[in-house]
Amino acid sequence: MSLALSRQVTILLVDDNEIDREAVRRAFARQKIANPIIEAEDGIEALRILRGQAHSPRPPRPLLILLDINMPRMNGVEFLRELRGDDLLRDCIVFVLTTSNSEEDIMAAYDFNVAGYLVKNDVGNGFVKLIDLLDSFWRIVEFPMGRMT
């Protein structure tokens, strides 16, 4: 049974690369996971979405963020710093999904308590494996429902 049938987890996909975002959407579809996916092209847009400042209500909880590190305007590490400093957002579960295998980026992400750091190495099969991992993760892990404003 997919998560969509048991507990709806909204995905916030933060990545400036349209091809990578499309690959994630297709991997979800191939695995028959119909969770809502909200997309942001960088950290600034993602924060606006999370704070309800992007001409739409805040995304519902539970929420899982898939975050790229290398983005314009506000990169993934800068986004994590802002996210963890926000009392209403600091409990969001974040997985980094990036092309960077830099030890510096990995350590910086884990310093901000990411749930995992995954390197995009195979756009096809790698994303399917990632989706399988996430599907298993959110079936067994209790998500925070978020703080009220």
DSSP file (Angstrom, degrees, kcal/mol; ACC not computed):
  #  RESIDUE AA STRUCTURE BP1 BP2  ACC     N-H-->O    O-->H-N    N-H-->O    O-->H-N    TCO  KAPPA ALPHA  PHI   PSI    X-CA   Y-CA   Z-CA
    1    1 A M              0   0    0      0, 0.0     2,-0.1     0, 0.0     5,-0.0   0.000 360.0 360.0 360.0 128.7    0.0    0.0    0.0
    2    2 A S    >>  -     0   0    0     30,-0.1     3,-1.6     1,-0.1     4,-0.7  -0.371 360.0-109.4 -79.0 162.3    1.5    3.3   -1.0
    3    3 A L  H >> S+     0   0    0      1,-0.3     4,-2.1     2,-0.2     3,-1.1   0.837 113.6  70.3 -58.2 -34.7    1.6    6.3    1.4
    4    4 A A  H 34 S+     0   0    0      1,-0.3    -1,-0.3     2,-0.2     4,-0.1   0.784 100.9  47.3 -57.7 -26.0   -1.1    8.1   -0.6
    5    5 A L  H <4 S+     0   0    0     -3,-1.6    -1,-0.3     2,-0.1    -2,-0.2   0.706 124.1  28.5 -87.1 -20.7   -3.6    5.5    0.7
    6    6 A S  H << S-     0   0    0     -3,-1.1     2,-0.4    -4,-0.7    -2,-0.2   0.859 131.7  -1.2-107.8 -52.5   -2.6    5.7    4.3
    7    7 A R     <  -     0   0    0     -4,-2.1     2,-0.6    -5,-0.1    -1,-0.3  -0.946  68.8-129.9-148.2 119.9   -1.2    9.1    5.3
    8    8 A Q        -     0   0    0     -2,-0.4     2,-0.5    -4,-0.1    -4,-0.1  -0.595  24.1-173.6 -78.5 115.1   -0.7   11.9    2.8
    9    9 A V        -     0   0    0     -2,-0.6     2,-0.3    54,-0.0    54,-0.2  -0.944  17.0-140.6-107.1 124.9    2.7   13.4    2.9
   10   10 A T  E     -a   63   0A   0     52,-2.5    54,-2.6    -2,-0.5     2,-0.5  -0.673  13.2-144.6 -84.1 138.5    3.2   16.5    0.8
   11   11 A I  E     -ab  64  37A   0     25,-2.9    27,-3.3    -2,-0.3     2,-0.7  -0.900   7.9-161.7-105.8 128.4    6.6   16.8   -1.0
   12   12 A L  E     -ab  65  38A   0     52,-2.6    54,-2.6    -2,-0.5     2,-0.7  -0.947  11.9-162.4-106.6 111.3    8.3   20.1   -1.5
   13   13 A L  E     -ab  66  39A   0     25,-3.1    27,-2.6    -2,-0.7     2,-0.7  -0.850   5.7-171.7 -98.5 113.6   10.8   19.6   -4.3
   14   14 A V  E     +ab  67  40A   0     52,-3.3    54,-2.4    -2,-0.7     2,-0.3  -0.890  31.1 126.1-112.8 103.0   13.4   22.4   -4.2
   15   15 A D        -     0   0    0     25,-2.3    27,-0.1    -2,-0.7    56,-0.1  -0.952  50.4-149.0-159.4 132.8   15.7   22.3   -7.3
   16   16 A D  S    S+     0   0    0     -2,-0.3     2,-0.7    54,-0.3    25,-0.1   0.576  78.2  89.9 -81.2  -8.9   16.6   24.8  -10.0
   17   17 A N     >  -     0   0    0      1,-0.2     4,-2.2     2,-0.0     5,-0.2  -0.803  58.8-164.3 -97.0 110.8   16.9   22.1  -12.7
   18   18 A E  H  > S+     0   0    0     -2,-0.7     4,-2.6     1,-0.2     5,-0.2   0.854  90.2  56.1 -60.8 -36.7   13.7   21.4  -14.5
   19   19 A I  H  > S+     0   0    0      1,-0.2     4,-2.2     2,-0.2    -1,-0.2   0.915 108.9  46.5 -63.9 -42.3   15.0   18.1  -15.9
   20   20 A D  H  > S+     0   0    0      2,-0.2     4,-2.0     1,-0.2    -2,-0.2   0.895 111.6  51.2 -66.4 -39.8   15.8   16.8  -12.4
   21   21 A R  H  X S+     0   0    0     -4,-2.2     4,-2.4     1,-0.2    -2,-0.2   0.915 110.6  49.3 -63.1 -41.7   12.4   17.9  -11.1
   22   22 A E  H  X S+     0   0    0     -4,-2.6     4,-2.7     1,-0.2    -2,-0.2   0.899 108.1  54.0 -63.8 -40.6   10.7   16.1  -14.0
   23   23 A A  H  X S+     0   0    0     -4,-2.2     4,-2.2     2,-0.2    -1,-0.2   0.894 109.4  48.1 -61.4 -39.7   12.8   12.9  -13.3
   24   24 A V  H  X S+     0   0    0     -4,-2.0     4,-2.3     2,-0.2    -2,-0.2   0.937 111.5  49.7 -65.8 -46.1   11.5   13.0   -9.7
   25   25 A R  H  X S+     0   0    0     -4,-2.4     4,-2.2     1,-0.2    -2,-0.2   0.920 112.8  47.5 -58.6 -43.9    7.9   13.5  -10.8
   26   26 A R  H  X S+     0   0    0     -4,-2.7     4,-3.0     2,-0.2    -1,-0.2   0.887 109.2  53.2 -66.3 -38.8    8.2   10.6  -13.2
   27   27 A A  H  X S+     0   0    0     -4,-2.2     4,-1.7     2,-0.2    -1,-0.2   0.909 109.4  49.1 -63.8 -40.6    9.9    8.3  -10.6
   28   28 A F  H  <>S+     0   0    0     -4,-2.3     5,-2.7     2,-0.2    -2,-0.2   0.937 112.7  47.9 -60.9 -45.8    6.9    9.0   -8.3
   29   29 A A  H ><5S+     0   0    0     -4,-2.2     3,-1.6     1,-0.2    -2,-0.2   0.911 109.1  53.1 -62.8 -42.9    4.5    8.2  -11.1
   30   30 A R  H 3<5S+     0   0    0     -4,-3.0    -1,-0.2     1,-0.3    -2,-0.2   0.847 110.5  47.6 -61.2 -33.6    6.3    5.0  -12.0
   31   31 A Q  T 3<5S-     0   0    0     -4,-1.7    -1,-0.3    -5,-0.2    -2,-0.2   0.385 115.2-120.2 -88.2   4.2    6.1    3.8   -8.4
   32   32 A K  T < 5 +     0   0    0     -3,-1.6     2,-0.6     1,-0.2    -3,-0.2   0.870  62.2 148.0  58.9  40.2    2.4    4.7   -8.3
   33   33 A I      < -     0   0    0     -5,-2.7    -1,-0.2    -6,-0.1    -2,-0.1  -0.936  26.1-174.8-107.0 117.2    2.9    7.2   -5.5
   34   34 A A        +     0   0    0     -2,-0.6    -1,-0.1    -3,-0.1     3,-0.1   0.020  26.2 145.3-105.9  26.8    0.4   10.0   -5.9
   35   35 A N        -     0   0    0      1,-0.1   -25,-0.1    -7,-0.1     2,-0.1  -0.331  60.3 -97.1 -62.6 145.6    1.6   12.3   -3.1
   36   36 A P        -     0   0    0      0, 0.0   -25,-2.9     0, 0.0     2,-0.5  -0.430  38.6-157.4 -64.8 137.0    1.2   16.0   -3.9
   37   37 A I  E     -b   11   0A   0    -27,-0.2     2,-0.4    -2,-0.1   -25,-0.2  -0.977   7.2-168.8-119.8 122.3    4.5   17.6   -5.1
   38   38 A I  E     -b   12   0A   0    -27,-3.3   -25,-3.1    -2,-0.5     2,-0.4  -0.909  15.6-148.1-106.6 137.0    5.0   21.3   -4.8
   39   39 A E  E     +b   13   0A   0     -2,-0.4     2,-0.3   -27,-0.2   -25,-0.2  -0.856  18.3 178.8-114.8 143.0    8.0   22.7   -6.6
   40   40 A A  E     -b   14   0A   0    -27,-2.6   -25,-2.3    -2,-0.4     3,-0.1  -0.991  22.7-147.5-135.5 144.3   10.4   25.6   -5.9
   41   41 A E  S    S-     0   0    0     -2,-0.3     2,-0.3   -27,-0.2   -27,-0.1   0.604  78.6  -2.7 -88.6 -12.9   13.3   26.7   -8.0
   42   42 A D  S  > S-     0   0    0    -27,-0.1     4,-2.2    29,-0.1     5,-0.1  -0.960  82.8 -85.3-163.8 177.3   15.5   27.9   -5.1
   43   43 A G  H  > S+     0   0    0     31,-2.0     4,-2.4    29,-0.4     5,-0.2   0.837 120.3  55.8 -64.1 -35.4   15.6   28.5   -1.4
   44   44 A I  H  > S+     0   0    0      2,-0.2     4,-2.0     1,-0.2    -1,-0.2   0.945 110.8  44.0 -63.7 -47.9   13.9   31.9   -1.5
   45   45 A E  H  > S+     0   0    0      1,-0.2     4,-2.2     2,-0.2    -2,-0.2   0.900 112.4  53.8 -63.4 -40.1   10.9   30.5   -3.4
   46   46 A A  H  X S+     0   0    0     -4,-2.2     4,-2.7     1,-0.2    -2,-0.2   0.914 108.6  48.3 -61.9 -43.8   10.8   27.5   -1.1
   47   47 A L  H  X S+     0   0    0     -4,-2.4     4,-2.0     2,-0.2    -1,-0.2   0.896 109.6  52.8 -64.3 -39.4   10.7   29.7    2.0
   48   48 A R  H  <>S+     0   0    0     -4,-2.0     5,-3.3     2,-0.2     6,-0.6   0.911 111.5  46.8 -61.6 -41.6    8.0   31.9    0.5
   49   49 A I  H ><5S+     0   0    0     -4,-2.2     3,-1.4     4,-0.2    -2,-0.2   0.947 112.7  48.6 -63.4 -49.0    5.9   28.7   -0.1
   50   50 A L  H 3<5S+     0   0    0     -4,-2.7    -1,-0.2     1,-0.3    -2,-0.2   0.799 113.2  47.8 -63.7 -29.4    6.5   27.3    3.4
   51   51 A R  T 3<5S-     0   0    0     -4,-2.0    -1,-0.3    -5,-0.2    -2,-0.2   0.400 115.3-113.3 -92.6   2.2    5.5   30.7    5.0
   52   52 A G  T < 5S+     0   0    0     -3,-1.4    -3,-0.2    -4,-0.3     3,-0.2   0.801  83.7 120.0  72.8  28.3    2.4   31.0    2.9
   53   53 A Q      < +     0   0    0     -5,-3.3    -4,-0.2    -6,-0.2    -5,-0.1   0.190  47.2  85.1-107.6  13.8    3.7   34.1    1.0
   54   54 A A  S    S-     0   0    0     -6,-0.6    -1,-0.2     2,-0.6    -5,-0.1  -0.182 113.9 -89.3-113.0  40.3    3.6   32.6   -2.5
   55   55 A H  S    S+     0   0    0     -3,-0.2    -2,-0.1     1,-0.2    -6,-0.1   0.754 107.0  75.8  60.9  26.0   -0.1   33.4   -3.4
   56   56 A S  S    S-     0   0    0     -7,-0.1    -2,-0.6    -4,-0.0    -1,-0.2  -0.977  90.0 -89.1-156.0 158.2   -1.2   30.1   -2.0
   57   57 A P        -     0   0    0      0, 0.0    -5,-0.2     0, 0.0    -4,-0.1  -0.220  58.4 -81.3 -65.6 161.8   -1.8   28.7    1.5
   58   58 A R        -     0   0    0     -7,-0.1    -8,-0.2    -6,-0.1    -7,-0.1  -0.276  57.4 -94.7 -56.7 147.1    1.1   26.9    3.3
   59   59 A P        -     0   0    0      0, 0.0    -1,-0.1     0, 0.0     4,-0.1  -0.391  47.5-105.6 -63.6 144.1    1.6   23.3    2.3
   60   60 A P        -     0   0    0      0, 0.0   -50,-0.3     0, 0.0    85,-0.0  -0.327  47.4 -85.6 -69.0 154.0   -0.3   20.9    4.5
   61   61 A R  S    S+     0   0    0     84,-0.2     2,-0.2   -52,-0.1    84,-0.1  -0.737  99.1  64.9 -97.0 152.9    1.6   18.8    7.1
   62   62 A P  S    S+     0   0    0      0, 0.0   -52,-2.5     0, 0.0     2,-0.4   0.508  77.4 176.2 -71.1 154.5    3.1   16.2    7.2
   63   63 A L  E     -a   10   0A   0     81,-0.4    30,-0.9   -54,-0.2     2,-0.4  -0.983  22.3-166.8-136.4 139.3    5.7   17.6    4.8
   64   64 A L  E     -ac  11  93A   0    -54,-2.6   -52,-2.6    -2,-0.4     2,-0.5  -0.998  13.9-149.3-127.5 132.5    9.0   16.2    3.4
   65   65 A I  E     -ac  12  94A   0     28,-2.9    30,-3.0    -2,-0.4     2,-0.6  -0.884   5.8-162.4-106.5 128.4   11.5   18.5    1.6
   66   66 A L  E     -ac  13  95A   0    -54,-2.6   -52,-3.3    -2,-0.5     2,-0.4  -0.959  25.1-168.3-104.5 118.2   13.8   17.2   -1.2
   67   67 A L  E     -ac  14  96A   0     28,-2.7    30,-3.0    -2,-0.6     2,-0.2  -0.922  20.1-150.7-123.5 128.6   16.5   19.8   -1.5
   68   68 A D        -     0   0    0    -54,-2.4    30,-0.2    -2,-0.4     3,-0.1  -0.611   9.1-151.6 -83.4 153.7   19.2   20.5   -4.0
   69   69 A I  S    S+     0   0    0     -2,-0.2     7,-2.4     1,-0.2     2,-1.1   0.876  80.0  63.0 -91.0 -46.9   22.4   22.2   -2.7
   70   70 A N  S    S+     0   0    0      5,-0.2   -54,-0.3     6,-0.1    -1,-0.2  -0.692  70.3 133.2 -90.6  97.9   23.6   24.0   -5.8
   71   71 A M        -     0   0    0     -2,-1.1   -29,-0.1    -3,-0.1   -30,-0.0  -0.966  52.8-106.5-140.1 155.5   21.0   26.7   -6.7
   72   72 A P  S    S+     0   0    0      0, 0.0     2,-2.9     0, 0.0   -29,-0.4  -0.262  93.6  11.9 -74.8 170.4   21.0   30.4   -7.6
   73   73 A R  S    S+     0   0    0    -31,-0.1     2,-0.4   -30,-0.1   -31,-0.1  -0.305 139.1  16.7  61.8 -63.8   19.9   33.2   -5.3
   74   74 A M  S    S-     0   0    0     -2,-2.9   -31,-2.0     4,-0.0   -30,-0.2  -0.929  81.1-152.3-139.1 112.6   19.7   31.0   -2.1
   75   75 A N     >  -     0   0    0     -2,-0.4     4,-2.4   -33,-0.1    -5,-0.2  -0.126  34.4 -92.9 -78.1 179.2   21.5   27.6   -2.2
   76   76 A G  H  > S+     0   0    0     -7,-2.4     4,-2.5     1,-0.2    -7,-0.1   0.864 123.2  49.6 -63.3 -39.7   20.5   24.6   -0.1
   77   77 A V  H  > S+     0   0    0     -8,-0.4     4,-2.2     2,-0.2    -1,-0.2   0.915 112.0  48.7 -67.9 -41.8   22.8   25.3    2.8
   78   78 A E  H  > S+     0   0    0      2,-0.2     4,-2.0     1,-0.2    -2,-0.2   0.903 111.5  51.2 -62.1 -40.5   21.6   28.9    3.1
   79   79 A F  H  X S+     0   0    0     -4,-2.4     4,-3.0     1,-0.2    -2,-0.2   0.930 108.7  50.7 -61.1 -45.9   18.0   27.5    2.9
   80   80 A L  H  X S+     0   0    0     -4,-2.5     4,-2.8     1,-0.2     5,-0.2   0.893 107.5  53.6 -60.3 -40.2   18.7   25.0    5.7
   81   81 A R  H  X S+     0   0    0     -4,-2.2     4,-1.0     1,-0.2    -1,-0.2   0.928 113.7  42.2 -60.0 -45.7   20.1   27.8    7.9
   82   82 A E  H  < S+     0   0    0     -4,-2.0     4,-0.5     2,-0.2     3,-0.2   0.912 114.7  51.1 -66.7 -43.6   16.9   29.9    7.4
   83   83 A L  H >< S+     0   0    0     -4,-3.0     3,-1.3     1,-0.2     6,-0.3   0.933 111.3  45.9 -60.7 -48.9   14.6   26.8    7.8
   84   84 A R  H 3< S+     0   0    0     -4,-2.8    -1,-0.2     1,-0.3    -2,-0.2   0.703 110.3  55.8 -71.0 -19.0   16.3   25.7   11.1
   85   85 A G  T 3< S+     0   0    0     -4,-1.0     2,-0.6    -5,-0.2    -1,-0.3   0.499  89.4  88.4 -88.6  -4.2   16.2   29.2   12.4
   86   86 A D    X>  -     0   0    0     -3,-1.3     4,-2.4    -4,-0.5     3,-1.2  -0.855  68.8-150.4 -99.3 117.7   12.4   29.6   11.9
   87   87 A D  T 34 S+     0   0    0     -2,-0.6     4,-0.2     1,-0.3    -1,-0.1   0.791  97.1  47.8 -57.9 -30.3   10.4   28.3   14.9
   88   88 A L  T 34 S+     0   0    0      1,-0.1    59,-0.6     2,-0.1    -1,-0.3   0.668 123.5  30.0 -84.8 -16.4    7.5   27.3   12.7
   89   89 A L  T X4 S+     0   0    0     -3,-1.2     3,-2.4    -6,-0.3    -2,-0.2   0.557  86.6  96.9-118.1 -12.9    9.6   25.4   10.1
   90   90 A R  T 3< S+     0   0    0     -4,-2.4    -3,-0.1     1,-0.3    -2,-0.1   0.679  80.4  60.4 -61.0 -18.3   12.6   24.0   11.9
   91   91 A D  T 3  S+     0   0    0     -4,-0.2    -1,-0.3    -8,-0.1    -2,-0.1   0.413  75.2 125.2 -90.2   3.9   11.0   20.6   12.4
   92   92 A C    <   -     0   0    0     -3,-2.4     2,-0.5    -9,-0.1   -28,-0.1  -0.351  64.2-123.2 -62.8 140.2   10.6   20.0    8.7
   93   93 A I  E     -c   64   0A   0    -30,-0.9   -28,-2.9    51,-0.1     2,-0.4  -0.757  33.5-169.3 -86.9 127.4   12.2   16.7    7.5
   94   94 A V  E     -c   65   0A   0     -2,-0.5    21,-3.2    19,-0.3    22,-0.8  -0.970  17.1-172.0-126.0 130.6   14.7   17.4    4.7
   95   95 A F  E     -cd  66 116A   0    -30,-3.0   -28,-2.7    -2,-0.4     2,-0.5  -0.984  23.6-136.0-111.9 130.3   16.5   15.0    2.4
   96   96 A V  E     -cd  67 117A   0     20,-2.8    22,-3.1    -2,-0.5     2,-0.4  -0.745  21.6-177.6 -84.6 131.7   19.3   16.6    0.3
   97   97 A L  E     + d   0 118A   0    -30,-3.0     2,-0.3    -2,-0.5    22,-0.2  -0.922  28.6 135.2-130.7 103.0   19.1   15.4   -3.3
   98   98 A T  E     - d   0 119A   0     20,-2.3    22,-3.5    -2,-0.4   -30,-0.1  -0.888  64.3-121.4-147.8 167.0   22.0   16.9   -5.2
   99   99 A T  S    S+     0   0    0     -2,-0.3     2,-0.5    20,-0.2    20,-0.1   0.590  82.5 102.9 -86.3 -13.1   24.9   16.4   -7.7
  100  100 A S        +     0   0    0      1,-0.1    -2,-0.2     2,-0.0    20,-0.0  -0.582  37.5 171.6 -79.9 122.7   27.4   17.6   -5.1
  101  101 A N        +     0   0    0     -2,-0.5     2,-0.2    18,-0.1    -1,-0.1   0.063  33.3 140.6-109.9  22.7   29.4   14.9   -3.5
  102  102 A S     >  -     0   0    0      1,-0.2     4,-2.4     4,-0.0     5,-0.2  -0.466  54.4-139.8 -65.8 129.3   31.7   17.5   -1.8
  103  103 A E  H  > S+     0   0    0      1,-0.2     4,-2.6    -2,-0.2     5,-0.2   0.854 104.2  56.9 -58.6 -35.0   32.6   16.6    1.7
  104  104 A E  H  > S+     0   0    0      2,-0.2     4,-2.3     1,-0.2    -1,-0.2   0.922 108.7  44.8 -62.6 -45.4   32.1   20.2    2.7
  105  105 A D  H  > S+     0   0    0      2,-0.2     4,-2.5     1,-0.2    -2,-0.2   0.903 113.1  51.3 -65.3 -41.5   28.5   20.2    1.4
  106  106 A I  H  X S+     0   0    0     -4,-2.4     4,-2.4     2,-0.2    -2,-0.2   0.946 113.1  44.1 -61.5 -48.9   27.7   16.9    3.0
  107  107 A M  H  X S+     0   0    0     -4,-2.6     4,-1.9     1,-0.2    -1,-0.2   0.898 112.6  52.3 -64.2 -40.8   29.0   18.1    6.4
  108  108 A A  H  X S+     0   0    0     -4,-2.3     4,-0.6    -5,-0.2    -1,-0.2   0.913 110.6  48.2 -62.1 -42.3   27.2   21.5    6.1
  109  109 A A  H ><>S+     0   0    0     -4,-2.5     3,-1.3     1,-0.2     5,-0.9   0.936 112.1  47.6 -64.0 -46.6   23.9   19.7    5.3
  110  110 A Y  H ><5S+     0   0    0     -4,-2.4     3,-1.8     1,-0.3    -1,-0.2   0.795 101.2  65.6 -67.7 -26.0   24.2   17.3    8.3
  111  111 A D  H 3<5S+     0   0    0     -4,-1.9    -1,-0.3     1,-0.3    -2,-0.2   0.762 102.1  50.8 -62.6 -23.0   25.1   20.2   10.5
  112  112 A F  T <<5S-     0   0    0     -3,-1.3    -1,-0.3    -4,-0.6    -2,-0.2   0.059 122.9-108.2-103.3  23.4   21.6   21.4    9.8
  113  113 A N  T < 5 +     0   0    0     -3,-1.8   -19,-0.3     1,-0.1    -3,-0.2   0.863  49.2 178.7  60.0  45.7   20.1   18.0   10.7
  114  114 A V      < -     0   0    0     -5,-0.9   -19,-0.2     1,-0.1    -1,-0.1  -0.468  33.1-131.3 -72.4 154.1   19.0   16.7    7.4
  115  115 A A  S    S-     0   0    0    -21,-3.2     2,-0.3     1,-0.3   -20,-0.2   0.730  81.8 -14.1 -77.8 -22.8   17.5   13.2    7.4
  116  116 A G  E     -d   95   0A   0    -22,-0.8   -20,-2.8     2,-0.0     2,-0.5  -0.954  53.4-135.7-174.1 157.0   19.8   12.0    4.5
  117  117 A Y  E     -d   96   0A   0     -2,-0.3     2,-0.4   -22,-0.2   -20,-0.2  -0.976  26.6-177.8-126.3 114.3   22.1   13.2    1.8
  118  118 A L  E     -d   97   0A   0    -22,-3.1   -20,-2.3    -2,-0.5     2,-0.5  -0.948  17.6-142.3-120.2 131.6   21.7   11.6   -1.6
  119  119 A V  E     -d   98   0A   0     -2,-0.4     2,-1.1   -22,-0.2   -20,-0.2  -0.796  18.2-128.4 -95.6 129.6   23.8   12.2   -4.7
  120  120 A K        +     0   0    0    -22,-3.5     3,-0.2    -2,-0.5   -23,-0.0  -0.638  52.3 143.7 -74.0 102.3   22.1   12.3   -8.0
  121  121 A N        +     0   0    0     -2,-1.1     2,-0.3     1,-0.3    -1,-0.2   0.636  66.9  30.7-116.3 -20.1   24.2    9.9  -10.0
  122  122 A D     >> -     0   0    0     -3,-0.2     4,-1.2     1,-0.1     5,-0.8  -0.834  64.5-161.5-143.3  99.2   21.7    8.0  -12.2
  123  123 A V  T  45S+     0   0    0     -2,-0.3     4,-0.4     3,-0.2    -1,-0.1   0.817  86.5  38.1 -55.7 -35.6   18.7   10.1  -13.2
  124  124 A G  T  >5S+     0   0    0      2,-0.1     4,-1.4     3,-0.1     3,-0.4   0.965 129.5  18.4 -78.8 -81.2   16.7    7.0  -14.2
  125  125 A N  H  >5S+     0   0    0      1,-0.2     4,-2.3     2,-0.2     5,-0.2   0.821 120.6  62.3 -65.3 -32.8   17.2    4.1  -11.8
  126  126 A G  H  X5S+     0   0    0     -4,-1.2     4,-2.2     1,-0.2    -1,-0.2   0.892 103.5  48.4 -61.6 -40.1   18.6    6.3   -9.1
  127  127 A F  H  ><S+     0   0    0     -5,-0.8     4,-2.7    -3,-0.4    -1,-0.2   0.879 109.0  53.2 -69.0 -36.4   15.4    8.3   -8.7
  128  128 A V  H  X S+     0   0    0     -4,-1.4     4,-2.3     2,-0.2    -2,-0.2   0.923 110.5  47.5 -63.1 -42.7   13.3    5.1   -8.6
  129  129 A K  H  X S+     0   0    0     -4,-2.3     4,-2.4     2,-0.2    -2,-0.2   0.898 111.1  52.1 -63.6 -39.7   15.6    3.8   -5.8
  130  130 A L  H  X S+     0   0    0     -4,-2.2     4,-2.8     2,-0.2    -2,-0.2   0.930 109.1  49.0 -60.8 -46.2   15.2    7.1   -4.0
  131  131 A I  H  X S+     0   0    0     -4,-2.7     4,-2.8     1,-0.2    -2,-0.2   0.897 110.1  51.5 -63.7 -40.2   11.4    7.0   -4.3
  132  132 A D  H  X S+     0   0    0     -4,-2.3     4,-2.3     2,-0.2    -1,-0.2   0.924 110.6  49.4 -59.6 -44.1   11.4    3.5   -2.9
  133  133 A L  H  X S+     0   0    0     -4,-2.4     4,-2.6     2,-0.2    -2,-0.2   0.936 113.3  45.4 -59.8 -48.1   13.6    4.7    0.0
  134  134 A L  H  X S+     0   0    0     -4,-2.8     4,-2.8     2,-0.2     5,-0.2   0.895 110.2  54.3 -64.3 -40.4   11.3    7.6    0.8
  135  135 A D  H  X S+     0   0    0     -4,-2.8     4,-0.8     1,-0.2    -1,-0.2   0.920 112.9  43.1 -59.9 -44.2    8.2    5.4    0.5
  136  136 A S  H  X S+     0   0    0     -4,-2.3     4,-1.1    -5,-0.2     3,-0.5   0.911 112.6  55.0 -66.1 -42.3    9.7    3.1    3.1
  137  137 A F  H >X S+     0   0    0     -4,-2.6     4,-1.9     1,-0.2     3,-0.9   0.945 109.4  43.7 -56.9 -53.4   10.8    6.0    5.2
  138  138 A W  H 3< S+     0   0    0     -4,-2.8    -1,-0.2     1,-0.3    -2,-0.2   0.615 105.9  63.1 -78.6  -8.3    7.5    7.7    5.6
  139  139 A R  H 3< S+     0   0    0     -4,-0.8    -1,-0.3    -3,-0.5    -2,-0.2   0.805 117.8  26.0 -75.6 -29.8    5.6    4.4    6.2
  140  140 A I  H << S+     0   0    0     -4,-1.1     2,-0.4    -3,-0.9    -2,-0.2   0.623 106.1  81.5-111.1 -15.1    7.5    3.8    9.4
  141  141 A V  S  < S-     0   0    0     -4,-1.9     2,-0.5    -5,-0.2     0, 0.0  -0.755  72.9-129.5 -97.9 137.6    8.6    7.3   10.7
  142  142 A E        -     0   0    0     -2,-0.4    -3,-0.1     1,-0.0    -2,-0.0  -0.733  26.1-146.2 -82.0 127.5    6.3    9.6   12.6
  143  143 A F        -     0   0    0     -2,-0.5     2,-0.2    -5,-0.1   -51,-0.1  -0.686  16.2-112.7 -93.7 146.1    6.3   13.0   11.1
  144  144 A P        -     0   0    0      0, 0.0   -81,-0.4     0, 0.0   -51,-0.1  -0.567  17.4-146.2 -71.4 142.1    5.9   16.3   13.0
  145  145 A M        -     0   0    0     -2,-0.2   -84,-0.2     1,-0.2   -53,-0.0   0.531  45.1-114.9 -88.2  -6.5    2.6   17.9   12.2
  146  146 A G        -     0   0    0    -55,-0.1     2,-0.3     2,-0.0    -1,-0.2   0.030  27.9 -75.8  94.2 158.6    4.1   21.4   12.6
  147  147 A R        -     0   0    0    -59,-0.6     2,-0.2   -60,-0.1   -56,-0.0  -0.631  43.9-117.4 -91.3 150.5    3.6   24.3   15.0
  148  148 A M              0   0    0     -2,-0.3    -1,-0.0     1,-0.1    -2,-0.0  -0.598 360.0 360.0 -85.7 148.8    0.6   26.5   14.8
  149  149 A T              0   0    0     -2,-0.2    -1,-0.1   -61,-0.0   -61,-0.0   0.459 360.0 360.0 -80.1 360.0    1.1   30.3   14.1
